[in-house]
């Protein structure tokens, strides 16, 4: 399993736990759904930013050396 999938699965488990706690605290279901949608979006954004591969630093080749003047 990739790092992205592992991160996202953990985040989904966290969201389910928070949604269950909100349900047990008698939070209206519409607010629970809105919170779950927002947290899934945050989870995807953070998983992407934490697991994306970094592009190697692009370096321009050094300029050609001029032959010494005589």
Secondary structure, 3 states (H helix, E strand, C coil): CCHHHHHHHHHHHHHHHHHHHHHHCCCCHHHHHHHHHHHHHHHHHHHHHHHCCCCCCCCCCCCCCCCCCC
